[in-house]
């Protein structure tokens, strides 16, 4: 049944679920959040296992979008990927997650990330640290377990008394977005799942998975109980050229605008190339994010004259079959699951058809739970 308010969709056959794959809802910038209803309904009908929701401070509120995704679906996992612990009071975040947990029938995972230091400076709130995230996760888990937080003085703040409901015993996973080694290690110690960053090379994915697993083992946890998601920019040749430029070149350039050094260092790329990007006449003083306002001419200039081809190659491009083969590369690098980033469910249809043709049956993919934060049900 089409959810209230969602656009009418054609009748589609019930396809096998692919719990190892996810898409983003409202990928990138969007002025029409209502589109999420139709996107989620279509993604679920196509068999995608989860939908990830990134928050932006305009019309993409994490809690509202997650509620809409739950209303528009019955089987898909739903992940906030990511919000920040410092933009809401911990009791408000705990309440949002508990509400989503029950509303979705246990399909929700709360994703937390560090965010952007410059944005937090402009907002007048404290920059995020790993210690704050770890402290915040501890507070949330205490509240979800029906406990009280009394007289708390810690990195995440001072709280005289916090409580939700003493009868609570909620099993809500926490995902952590991670790029650098310190955050990867933190995620291995405390998170239920880890979401790697877009435009990580295969070798970087392999190394990041190893860092997470080693940190989990050092903390006395089962290293294979932490679900690791690779995030793969997926832009097939069937997408119109202007959109391909925006989803690939524009997206990478936007990341480089915000936190380029972290991404470049993580990949072992040459910092001189980053400085060349920053010093380019087009980039200096550019009036916005490239994936939002970049013109075809701007993005073509970056692709042809500024960004190294190897950086853009950390993605899935070419034919639908080529893109499907790149999913295998992510699993071979050690990821448990793959987010097909930047593509709408409609754009993913041919890629999913090709993936079904090569999907391995010896990796236990069918055993992955719908909730994107858990490795086992």
KEKE-3310 file (N, C-alpha, C; in steps of 0.2 Angstrom, whole numbers, plus 5000, padded with zeros to 4 digits):
npx = (5004:5003:5010:5002:5001:5013:5020:5011:5016:5022:5016:5027:5037:5039:5054:5069:5076:5090:5100:5113:5115:5112:5104:5105:5093:5085:5097:5111:5109:5092:5076:5064:5058:5047:5049:5055:5047:5042:5054:5059:5049:5050:5063:5062:5054:5062:5071:5082:5091:5092:5090:5099:5100:5106:5109:5105:5106:5093:5081:5081:5079:5085:5077:5063:5064:5068:5056:5047:5053:5051:5037:5034:5039:5040:5050:5063:5079:5083:5094:5101:5113:5123:5119:5123:5129:5130:5120:5108:5100:5105:5094:5084:5089:5089:5076:5071:5077:5072:5058:5059:5064:5053:5043:5047:5047:5059:5069:5078:5093:5104:5115:5130:5141:5156:5155:5157:5169:5171:5157:5151:5158:5153:5140:5141:5143:5150:5165:5166:5172:5181:5180:5169:5159:5160:5156:5143:5137:5137:5128:5116:5114:5112:5100:5092:5092:5083:5089:5095:5103:5112:5119:5129:5145:5154:5163:5153:5145:5136:5124:5112:5101:5094:5082:5072:5062:5059:5055:5060:5069:5077:5084:5094:5104:5120:5127:5143:5150:5165:5182:5196:5210:5209:5195:5190:5196:5189:5176:5177:5179:5167:5155:5141:5140:5150:5151:5160:5169:5164:5173:5184:5198:5200:5210:5212:5199:5201:5211:5205:5195:5202:5208:5197:5192:5203:5203:5191:5194:5204:5197:5191:5180:5170:5177:5171:5158:5155:5147:5153:5151:5154:5155:5150:5152:5141:5139:5132:5134:5122:5116:5112:5124:5127:5122:5130:5142:5139:5136:5148:5161:5157:5153:5165:5173:5166:5168:5181:5182:5177:5183:5195:5209:5209:5202:5211:5223:5220:5218:5231:5234:5242:5246:5250:5242:5230:5233:5234:5222:5215:5220:5217:5210:5196:5191:5195:5187:5175:5157:5149:5144:5151:5143:5131:5129:5138:5142:5140:5152:5160:5162:5167:5179:5186:5186:5194:5206:5210:5207:5215:5214:5214:5209:5195:5192:5190:5177:5161:5159:5155:5148:5132:5135:5149:5148:5141:5151:5160:5154:5157:5171:5172:5167:5177:5187:5184:5173:5157:5145:5137:5134:5126:5130:5124:5116:5099:5085:5079:5089:5097:5092:5096:5109:5107:5100:5111:5119:5112:5115:5128:5129:5137:5134:5140:5144:5136:5127:5113:5110:5112:5105:5090:5091:5102:5112:5116:5125:5120:5104)
npy = (4994:5011:5024:5037:5052:5049:5048:5040:5023:5012:4995:4983:4969:4958:4958:4948:4952:4963:4963:4967:4979:4997:5013:5031:5042:5055:5060:5070:5088:5094:5101:5097:5088:5079:5070:5060:5050:5043:5038:5030:5020:5015:5010:5000:4991:4987:4979:4984:4984:4994:5011:5026:5041:5057:5072:5089:5106:5112:5108:5095:5087:5075:5067:5069:5065:5051:5046:5048:5039:5027:5026:5025:5012:4994:4984:4988:4993:5007:5021:5034:5044:5055:5062:5074:5073:5085:5094:5092:5090:5077:5070:5073:5067:5054:5051:5054:5043:5032:5033:5031:5018:5011:5014:5010:4996:4991:4993:5003:5013:5023:5035:5043:5057:5067:5079:5096:5107:5121:5124:5122:5132:5143:5142:5143:5133:5120:5112:5095:5081:5065:5060:5066:5060:5047:5048:5053:5042:5033:5039:5039:5025:5021:5027:5021:5008:5010:5016:5029:5045:5053:5067:5069:5073:5076:5073:5075:5084:5092:5085:5086:5077:5064:5055:5042:5031:5020:5007:5004:4994:4995:4990:4997:5000:5009:5018:5024:5037:5037:5042:5046:5037:5038:5040:5029:5019:5023:5020:5006:5002:5006:5007:5000:4998:5004:5017:5020:5032:5041:5040:5033:5024:5007:5000:5008:5006:4993:4994:5002:4994:4984:4992:4995:4982:4978:4987:4984:4971:4974:4980:4970:4965:4956:4956:4954:4957:4970:4979:4984:4997:5001:5015:5019:5029:5029:5030:5027:5025:5027:5038:5055:5066:5079:5077:5066:5073:5081:5072:5065:5073:5085:5081:5075:5087:5095:5089:5090:5104:5105:5096:5092:5089:5079:5068:5066:5063:5051:5043:5042:5050:5063:5078:5089:5089:5092:5105:5112:5111:5119:5131:5134:5145:5145:5138:5146:5156:5152:5153:5143:5126:5114:5103:5108:5121:5121:5123:5116:5119:5123:5111:5103:5109:5106:5092:5090:5097:5099:5090:5075:5060:5048:5050:5052:5040:5032:5025:5020:5018:5019:5006:4998:4985:4986:4995:4986:4976:4983:4983:4970:4972:4980:4971:4962:4969:4969:4975:4973:4977:4988:5005:5012:5026:5043:5040:5039:5028:5025:5027:5016:5005:4997:4994:4986:4975:4969:4966:4956:4946:4942:4941:4934:4918:4913:4920:4923:4934:4934:4932:4944:4956:4966:4978:4991:4993:4981:4966:4953:4946)
npz = (5000:4996:5006:5015:5006:4999:4982:4969:4964:4952:4950:4957:4956:4971:4977:4982:4997:5001:5012:5014:5007:5006:5003:5002:5008:5001:4995:4996:4993:4996:4993:4995:5006:5006:4996:5001:5005:4994:4989:4999:4999:4986:4987:4996:4990:4980:4986:4993:5008:5019:5023:5024:5032:5031:5040:5038:5041:5037:5028:5032:5044:5056:5065:5060:5047:5049:5055:5045:5036:5043:5042:5029:5026:5029:5031:5029:5036:5046:5047:5055:5049:5048:5064:5077:5094:5101:5096:5101:5117:5128:5133:5124:5112:5116:5118:5105:5098:5105:5103:5089:5088:5094:5085:5073:5075:5079:5069:5069:5069:5078:5072:5075:5073:5071:5065:5059:5063:5060:5057:5069:5077:5071:5075:5088:5097:5107:5100:5094:5102:5103:5116:5121:5113:5117:5130:5129:5122:5132:5141:5134:5132:5146:5149:5139:5144:5155:5166:5177:5176:5186:5194:5185:5178:5165:5150:5140:5146:5160:5170:5181:5183:5174:5166:5158:5158:5170:5167:5154:5143:5131:5115:5106:5093:5091:5078:5072:5063:5054:5050:5052:5060:5075:5077:5071:5080:5092:5088:5086:5099:5106:5098:5090:5076:5062:5050:5036:5027:5012:4996:5000:4996:4990:4997:5008:5014:5018:5027:5037:5041:5048:5058:5066:5069:5077:5087:5093:5098:5107:5117:5122:5116:5104:5089:5077:5079:5077:5065:5049:5038:5022:5012:4996:4983:4970:4954:4939:4921:4916:4922:4919:4912:4918:4931:4935:4936:4946:4957:4958:4955:4961:4974:4980:4979:4988:5000:5001:5002:5015:5025:5020:5023:5032:5025:5014:5021:5027:5016:5012:5001:4991:4999:4993:4981:4987:4992:4979:4974:4984:4981:4968:4957:4955:4966:4977:4988:4983:4982:4990:4992:4981:4977:4977:4971:4960:4943:4927:4920:4930:4937:4927:4925:4937:4937:4925:4927:4940:4951:4955:4945:4952:4964:4961:4957:4967:4969:4962:4946:4928:4918:4923:4927:4930:4941:4950:4951:4959:4972:4976:4977:4989:4999:4998:5003:5016:5022:5029:5024:5012:5008:4995:4988:4985:4974:4968:4972:4960:4951:4955:4950:4938:4943:4954:4948:4941:4952:4958:4949:4952:4965:4979:4987:4998:5008:5019:5018:5018:5031:5038:5049:5047:5054:5052:5062:5068:5069:5071:5073)
capx = (5000:5007:5009:4998:5006:5018:5017:5009:5022:5020:5017:5033:5037:5042:5061:5073:5079:5097:5102:5120:5115:5108:5105:5104:5087:5087:5105:5114:5104:5085:5072:5057:5059:5042:5051:5058:5041:5042:5061:5059:5044:5053:5069:5060:5051:5068:5075:5087:5091:5092:5090:5103:5098:5111:5106:5107:5102:5089:5075:5083:5080:5086:5071:5058:5065:5068:5049:5044:5055:5047:5030:5034:5042:5039:5055:5070:5082:5083:5099:5103:5120:5124:5118:5128:5127:5130:5115:5102:5101:5105:5087:5080:5091:5087:5069:5070:5079:5067:5052:5060:5065:5047:5039:5049:5048:5066:5073:5082:5100:5106:5121:5133:5148:5160:5153:5161:5172:5169:5150:5150:5161:5148:5134:5142:5142:5157:5167:5165:5178:5180:5178:5162:5155:5160:5152:5136:5134:5136:5122:5110:5113:5110:5093:5088:5091:5079:5093:5095:5109:5112:5125:5134:5150:5159:5165:5147:5141:5134:5117:5110:5096:5091:5078:5066:5057:5063:5053:5064:5075:5077:5090:5095:5112:5123:5132:5148:5154:5173:5187:5203:5211:5206:5188:5189:5197:5184:5170:5178:5178:5160:5150:5138:5142:5154:5150:5166:5167:5164:5179:5190:5201:5199:5216:5210:5194:5204:5215:5200:5191:5207:5209:5190:5192:5208:5201:5186:5197:5208:5192:5187:5174:5170:5178:5166:5151:5154:5146:5156:5148:5158:5150:5153:5149:5139:5136:5133:5134:5115:5114:5114:5131:5127:5121:5136:5147:5137:5136:5155:5166:5154:5153:5171:5175:5163:5171:5188:5181:5175:5188:5200:5215:5207:5201:5217:5228:5217:5219:5238:5235:5247:5244:5252:5237:5225:5234:5233:5214:5213:5223:5214:5206:5189:5190:5196:5181:5169:5151:5144:5146:5151:5138:5124:5129:5143:5139:5144:5158:5164:5164:5171:5186:5189:5188:5199:5212:5212:5206:5218:5209:5214:5204:5188:5192:5188:5170:5158:5157:5155:5141:5129:5139:5155:5146:5140:5157:5163:5152:5162:5178:5171:5166:5183:5191:5182:5167:5151:5139:5139:5130:5127:5129:5123:5111:5092:5083:5077:5095:5100:5088:5101:5115:5104:5099:5118:5122:5109:5118:5135:5129:5139:5130:5144:5147:5132:5124:5106:5109:5112:5098:5087:5093:5109:5117:5117:5128:5116:5098)
capy = (5000:5017:5027:5043:5057:5047:5047:5033:5020:5006:4989:4980:4962:4957:4955:4946:4958:4963:4967:4970:4985:5002:5019:5036:5045:5062:5060:5077:5093:5093:5106:5094:5082:5075:5065:5054:5045:5039:5035:5024:5015:5011:5007:4994:4987:4985:4974:4987:4982:4999:5018:5030:5048:5062:5078:5095:5111:5116:5104:5088:5085:5068:5064:5070:5060:5044:5045:5047:5033:5021:5026:5023:5006:4989:4979:4991:4996:5015:5024:5041:5044:5055:5068:5075:5073:5091:5098:5091:5088:5070:5067:5074:5062:5047:5051:5053:5036:5027:5034:5028:5011:5007:5016:5006:4989:4989:4994:5010:5013:5030:5036:5049:5059:5072:5085:5101:5112:5127:5125:5123:5138:5148:5141:5145:5127:5117:5107:5088:5077:5058:5059:5068:5055:5041:5049:5053:5035:5029:5042:5036:5018:5020:5029:5016:5003:5011:5018:5036:5048:5058:5071:5068:5078:5072:5077:5077:5089:5092:5084:5084:5071:5062:5048:5042:5027:5014:5001:5003:4989:4996:4987:5002:5001:5015:5018:5029:5039:5038:5043:5045:5032:5039:5039:5022:5016:5024:5016:4999:5001:5008:5007:4993:4998:5009:5019:5023:5038:5041:5041:5029:5019:5000:4999:5012:5002:4987:4996:5005:4988:4981:4997:4994:4976:4977:4991:4980:4966:4976:4982:4964:4964:4952:4961:4953:4959:4977:4979:4989:4999:5005:5020:5019:5034:5025:5034:5023:5029:5029:5044:5060:5069:5084:5074:5062:5078:5084:5067:5063:5078:5090:5078:5075:5094:5098:5086:5094:5111:5105:5093:5089:5086:5072:5063:5065:5059:5044:5039:5042:5054:5068:5084:5094:5090:5096:5112:5114:5111:5125:5137:5135:5152:5144:5136:5152:5161:5149:5155:5138:5119:5112:5098:5111:5126:5120:5123:5111:5122:5123:5104:5100:5111:5102:5085:5089:5101:5100:5084:5069:5055:5042:5052:5051:5033:5028:5026:5015:5022:5015:5003:4995:4979:4989:4997:4980:4973:4987:4981:4965:4975:4982:4965:4959:4973:4967:4978:4968:4980:4993:5010:5015:5033:5048:5038:5038:5021:5024:5026:5010:4999:4993:4991:4980:4969:4966:4964:4950:4941:4940:4941:4928:4914:4910:4926:4924:4940:4933:4932:4950:4958:4972:4984:4992:4993:4975:4960:4947:4947)
capz = (5000:4996:5012:5014:5004:4994:4975:4966:4961:4948:4954:4956:4959:4977:4976:4988:5001:5000:5019:5014:5003:5008:4999:5006:5007:4999:4994:4994:4994:4994:4995:4995:5010:5005:4991:5005:5006:4988:4988:5004:4997:4980:4989:4999:4984:4976:4990:4997:5015:5023:5020:5028:5032:5033:5043:5036:5045:5032:5028:5033:5052:5057:5068:5056:5041:5051:5056:5038:5033:5046:5040:5022:5025:5034:5032:5029:5042:5045:5050:5055:5047:5055:5068:5082:5100:5104:5094:5105:5124:5127:5134:5118:5108:5119:5117:5098:5097:5108:5099:5082:5089:5094:5079:5067:5076:5081:5063:5069:5072:5079:5070:5078:5070:5074:5062:5056:5068:5058:5058:5076:5079:5069:5079:5095:5102:5108:5095:5096:5103:5104:5123:5122:5110:5121:5136:5127:5121:5139:5144:5130:5134:5152:5148:5136:5149:5161:5172:5178:5176:5192:5196:5180:5176:5160:5143:5136:5149:5167:5170:5188:5184:5168:5166:5153:5161:5173:5164:5148:5141:5124:5112:5101:5091:5089:5073:5072:5056:5055:5044:5054:5065:5082:5077:5070:5086:5096:5085:5088:5107:5109:5094:5087:5069:5059:5044:5034:5023:5004:4993:5003:4992:4993:5002:5014:5017:5021:5033:5042:5044:5052:5064:5070:5072:5082:5093:5097:5101:5113:5122:5125:5112:5098:5083:5071:5081:5075:5058:5046:5032:5017:5008:4989:4978:4965:4948:4933:4915:4914:4925:4914:4913:4923:4937:4936:4938:4953:4962:4959:4956:4965:4980:4982:4980:4994:5006:5001:5005:5022:5029:5015:5025:5035:5020:5010:5025:5028:5010:5010:4995:4992:5002:4988:4977:4991:4992:4973:4974:4988:4978:4962:4956:4955:4973:4982:4989:4980:4986:4992:4991:4974:4975:4978:4967:4955:4937:4923:4918:4936:4939:4922:4926:4943:4935:4920:4928:4947:4955:4953:4943:4956:4969:4959:4955:4974:4968:4957:4939:4922:4917:4929:4929:4933:4948:4954:4953:4964:4978:4978:4980:4996:5003:4998:5007:5023:5024:5030:5020:5007:5006:4988:4990:4980:4969:4970:4971:4953:4948:4957:4948:4934:4947:4958:4944:4940:4958:4959:4945:4954:4972:4982:4991:5003:5013:5024:5017:5019:5038:5041:5051:5044:5057:5050:5067:5071:5064:5072:5075)
cpx = (5004:5005:5006:5003:5011:5015:5016:5015:5019:5021:5023:5033:5041:5049:5064:5076:5087:5100:5109:5120:5110:5109:5104:5097:5088:5094:5107:5109:5097:5081:5065:5058:5053:5044:5053:5053:5041:5048:5061:5055:5047:5059:5068:5058:5057:5072:5080:5086:5090:5092:5094:5101:5103:5107:5109:5103:5098:5082:5076:5085:5080:5079:5065:5058:5065:5060:5046:5046:5052:5040:5029:5037:5039:5044:5062:5072:5083:5089:5100:5110:5122:5120:5123:5125:5126:5124:5108:5104:5100:5098:5083:5082:5089:5080:5067:5072:5074:5061:5053:5061:5058:5042:5040:5049:5055:5071:5078:5088:5102:5113:5124:5140:5150:5157:5158:5163:5170:5162:5148:5152:5156:5142:5134:5141:5149:5159:5167:5172:5176:5177:5171:5157:5154:5156:5145:5133:5133:5129:5116:5109:5110:5102:5089:5087:5087:5082:5092:5102:5109:5119:5131:5138:5155:5160:5159:5143:5140:5127:5115:5105:5093:5088:5073:5061:5060:5061:5057:5069:5075:5084:5091:5103:5114:5128:5137:5151:5161:5177:5194:5204:5208:5199:5186:5191:5192:5178:5171:5177:5171:5154:5147:5140:5146:5152:5156:5164:5167:5171:5185:5192:5200:5204:5214:5204:5196:5207:5210:5197:5196:5208:5202:5191:5197:5206:5196:5189:5201:5203:5189:5181:5175:5171:5174:5159:5150:5153:5149:5153:5153:5153:5153:5149:5147:5135:5137:5132:5127:5112:5116:5121:5131:5126:5127:5141:5146:5138:5143:5160:5163:5154:5160:5174:5172:5166:5178:5187:5180:5180:5193:5206:5214:5206:5207:5223:5226:5219:5226:5239:5240:5244:5245:5246:5231:5226:5233:5226:5212:5215:5220:5209:5199:5187:5190:5190:5175:5162:5146:5148:5146:5145:5131:5124:5134:5139:5143:5151:5163:5167:5168:5179:5189:5191:5194:5206:5214:5212:5210:5213:5209:5210:5197:5187:5190:5180:5167:5156:5157:5148:5138:5133:5145:5153:5145:5146:5161:5161:5156:5168:5177:5170:5173:5188:5189:5176:5161:5145:5141:5133:5131:5125:5128:5118:5104:5090:5082:5084:5099:5097:5093:5107:5113:5103:5106:5121:5119:5112:5124:5135:5132:5134:5134:5147:5142:5128:5116:5105:5110:5105:5096:5090:5101:5114:5119:5121:5124:5110:5097)
cpy = (5006:5021:5034:5048:5055:5047:5040:5030:5014:5000:4985:4973:4962:4954:4953:4952:4957:4967:4970:4977:4990:5008:5025:5039:5052:5064:5067:5082:5092:5099:5103:5087:5077:5069:5059:5048:5040:5035:5029:5018:5011:5007:5000:4989:4984:4980:4977:4986:4988:5006:5022:5037:5053:5068:5084:5100:5116:5113:5097:5086:5078:5064:5064:5065:5053:5042:5044:5041:5027:5021:5024:5016:5001:4985:4983:4994:5004:5017:5031:5041:5050:5062:5069:5075:5080:5096:5097:5089:5080:5067:5067:5068:5055:5046:5050:5045:5031:5027:5030:5021:5008:5009:5011:4998:4987:4989:5000:5009:5021:5031:5043:5050:5065:5079:5090:5106:5119:5129:5126:5129:5144:5148:5142:5139:5124:5112:5100:5084:5069:5056:5061:5063:5049:5042:5050:5047:5032:5032:5039:5029:5017:5022:5024:5010:5004:5014:5026:5038:5054:5061:5069:5074:5074:5076:5079:5082:5088:5091:5082:5078:5070:5055:5048:5038:5021:5007:4999:4998:4989:4994:4991:5002:5008:5014:5024:5030:5040:5038:5042:5039:5032:5038:5032:5018:5017:5020:5009:4998:5002:5007:5000:4992:5004:5010:5023:5029:5037:5042:5039:5024:5012:4998:5002:5009:4996:4989:4999:4999:4985:4986:4996:4988:4975:4981:4988:4975:4968:4978:4976:4962:4959:4956:4960:4954:4966:4977:4985:4990:5003:5009:5021:5024:5030:5029:5031:5028:5031:5035:5050:5064:5074:5081:5070:5067:5080:5079:5065:5068:5083:5087:5078:5082:5097:5095:5089:5101:5110:5102:5089:5086:5079:5067:5061:5061:5052:5040:5038:5046:5060:5075:5090:5095:5093:5104:5115:5115:5118:5131:5139:5141:5151:5142:5142:5156:5158:5150:5149:5131:5117:5108:5102:5117:5126:5120:5117:5113:5121:5116:5101:5102:5108:5095:5085:5092:5101:5094:5078:5063:5049:5044:5050:5044:5029:5029:5020:5019:5017:5012:5000:4989:4981:4991:4991:4977:4977:4985:4975:4967:4977:4977:4962:4963:4973:4971:4972:4970:4986:4998:5012:5022:5038:5046:5037:5030:5020:5023:5020:5004:4994:4990:4985:4974:4966:4963:4957:4944:4939:4940:4934:4925:4911:4915:4927:4931:4940:4933:4938:4953:4964:4978:4985:4992:4987:4970:4954:4949:4947)
cpz = (5000:5002:5010:5012:4999:4987:4973:4963:4957:4952:4952:4959:4966:4976:4982:4991:5001:5007:5019:5010:5006:5003:5004:5004:5006:4999:4992:4997:4992:4997:4996:4999:5009:5000:4995:5005:5000:4987:4993:5001:4991:4982:4992:4994:4980:4980:4994:5005:5020:5020:5026:5027:5035:5035:5040:5040:5040:5033:5029:5040:5052:5060:5064:5050:5043:5052:5050:5035:5036:5043:5033:5021:5030:5035:5032:5035:5040:5050:5050:5055:5044:5058:5073:5089:5103:5101:5097:5112:5124:5129:5128:5113:5110:5117:5109:5096:5099:5104:5092:5083:5090:5088:5074:5069:5077:5074:5063:5072:5072:5077:5072:5074:5073:5071:5060:5061:5066:5059:5065:5079:5077:5073:5086:5100:5102:5102:5098:5097:5104:5112:5124:5119:5114:5127:5134:5125:5127:5142:5141:5132:5141:5152:5145:5140:5155:5167:5172:5178:5181:5193:5191:5178:5172:5154:5140:5140:5157:5167:5177:5188:5177:5169:5161:5156:5164:5170:5157:5148:5134:5121:5106:5099:5090:5084:5074:5065:5058:5049:5047:5059:5072:5082:5076:5076:5091:5094:5087:5095:5109:5105:5092:5080:5067:5052:5041:5029:5015:5002:4997:4998:4995:4998:5009:5018:5021:5027:5039:5045:5049:5059:5068:5073:5078:5088:5097:5101:5108:5118:5125:5122:5106:5092:5077:5073:5079:5067:5055:5039:5028:5013:5001:4985:4972:4959:4942:4927:4913:4917:4920:4917:4918:4930:4939:4939:4945:4958:4963:4960:4961:4973:4983:4983:4986:5000:5006:5004:5013:5027:5025:5018:5028:5030:5016:5014:5026:5022:5008:5003:4997:4994:4997:4983:4980:4991:4985:4972:4978:4985:4971:4962:4957:4962:4978:4982:4985:4984:4988:4991:4984:4972:4975:4972:4961:4948:4933:4921:4924:4937:4934:4923:4932:4941:4930:4922:4935:4951:4952:4951:4948:4962:4967:4958:4962:4974:4964:4951:4934:4921:4924:4932:4932:4940:4953:4956:4959:4971:4980:4981:4987:5001:5004:5003:5015:5026:5024:5025:5017:5006:4999:4988:4984:4975:4972:4969:4964:4949:4949:4954:4943:4938:4951:4954:4942:4946:4960:4955:4947:4962:4975:4987:4997:5008:5019:5024:5019:5027:5041:5043:5047:5047:5055:5055:5070:5066:5065:5074:5083)
residu = (UNK:UNK:UNK:UNK:UNK:UNK:UNK:UNK:UNK:UNK:UNK:UNK:UNK:UNK:UNK:UNK:UNK:UNK:UNK:UNK:UNK:UNK:UNK:UNK:UNK:UNK:UNK:UNK:UNK:UNK:UNK:UNK:UNK:UNK:UNK:UNK:UNK:UNK:UNK:UNK:UNK:UNK:UNK:UNK:UNK:UNK:UNK:UNK:UNK:UNK:UNK:UNK:UNK:UNK:UNK:UNK:UNK:UNK:UNK:UNK:UNK:UNK:UNK:UNK:UNK:UNK:UNK:UNK:UNK:UNK:UNK:UNK:UNK:UNK:UNK:UNK:UNK:UNK:UNK:UNK:UNK:UNK:UNK:UNK:UNK:UNK:UNK:UNK:UNK:UNK:UNK:UNK:UNK:UNK:UNK:UNK:UNK:UNK:UNK:UNK:UNK:UNK:UNK:UNK:UNK:UNK:UNK:UNK:UNK:UNK:UNK:UNK:UNK:UNK:UNK:UNK:UNK:UNK:UNK:UNK:UNK:UNK:UNK:UNK:UNK:UNK:UNK:UNK:UNK:UNK:UNK:UNK:UNK:UNK:UNK:UNK:UNK:UNK:UNK:UNK:UNK:UNK:UNK:UNK:UNK:UNK:UNK:UNK:UNK:UNK:UNK:UNK:UNK:UNK:UNK:UNK:UNK:UNK:UNK:UNK:UNK:UNK:UNK:UNK:UNK:UNK:UNK:UNK:UNK:UNK:UNK:UNK:UNK:UNK:UNK:UNK:UNK:UNK:UNK:UNK:UNK:UNK:UNK:UNK:UNK:UNK:UNK:UNK:UNK:UNK:UNK:UNK:UNK:UNK:UNK:UNK:UNK:UNK:UNK:UNK:UNK:UNK:UNK:UNK:UNK:UNK:UNK:UNK:UNK:UNK:UNK:UNK:UNK:UNK:UNK:UNK:UNK:UNK:UNK:UNK:UNK:UNK:UNK:UNK:UNK:UNK:UNK:UNK:UNK:UNK:UNK:UNK:UNK:UNK:UNK:UNK:UNK:UNK:UNK:UNK:UNK:UNK:UNK:UNK:UNK:UNK:UNK:UNK:UNK:UNK:UNK:UNK:UNK:UNK:UNK:UNK:UNK:UNK:UNK:UNK:UNK:UNK:UNK:UNK:UNK:UNK:UNK:UNK:UNK:UNK:UNK:UNK:UNK:UNK:UNK:UNK:UNK:UNK:UNK:UNK:UNK:UNK:UNK:UNK:UNK:UNK:UNK:UNK:UNK:UNK:UNK:UNK:UNK:UNK:UNK:UNK:UNK:UNK:UNK:UNK:UNK:UNK:UNK:UNK:UNK:UNK:UNK:UNK:UNK:UNK:UNK:UNK:UNK:UNK:UNK:UNK:UNK:UNK:UNK:UNK:UNK:UNK:UNK:UNK:UNK:UNK:UNK:UNK:UNK:UNK:UNK:UNK:UNK:UNK:UNK:UNK:UNK:UNK:UNK:UNK:UNK:UNK:UNK:UNK:UNK:UNK:UNK:UNK:UNK:UNK:UNK:UNK:UNK:UNK:UNK:UNK:UNK:UNK:UNK:UNK:UNK:UNK:UNK:UNK:UNK:UNK:UNK:UNK:UNK:UNK:UNK:UNK:UNK:UNK:UNK:UNK:UNK)
# end
